[in-house]
């Protein structure tokens, strides 16, 4: 019988599971995506946020057109981490994504829609 003292466990080198997400060349988390999210408020009320638009666009003009097109109220909020964020009343995710594509502001493959 051999003793178990001679058994060696070979562990693979440490692998960072988030290495791809943190890499500079990966698409995850970069500014090239426009993120459209919905946030639930109280009851049936919800809030749609749009972030990641390029800085050369006038957020106020986009907001004005979206408000007129979809009959909802909204505002542009300055966030310290995310930059300028457009907030709209109601669940406007699909409306905003089609508006941004039809207006030529963003390509469809660069839009990420989040939420329930």
Buried (B, 14 or more C-beta within 10 A) or exposed (E): EEEEEEEEEEEEEEEEEEEEEEEEEEEEEEEEBBBBBBEEEEEEEBBBBBBBBEEEBEBEEBBEEBBEBBEBEBEBBEEEEEBBBBBBBBBBBEBBBEBBBEEEBBEEEBBEBEEE
